Amino acid sequence: MNPKVLSIFNNAKIFLSSEELKELALCIDKEFGKPTPKKAKKKTALENWTLESVTEKLMATQFNKNRRA
């Protein structure tokens, strides 16, 4: 956090009540909007192959009673 912003925040915590801090937060959200969430990185094919998924696929296909040899 920017030192100037941190100083303002610490002063606000000292001089404002909890209700006033909530009101200030609402005003800031209205004025500037909330930060947009970052997009999640798409997983590659190798990252999708966890031990659980491999085990589930093997159990469903390789050890199926109805599977013909």
HELIX and SHEET records of a PDB file:
HELIX    1   1 PRO A    3  PHE A   15  1                                  13    
HELIX    2   2 SER A   18  PHE A   32  1                                  15    
HELIX    3   3 ALA A   45  ASN A   48  1                                   4    
HELIX    4   4 LEU A   51  THR A   61  1                                  11    
END                                                                             
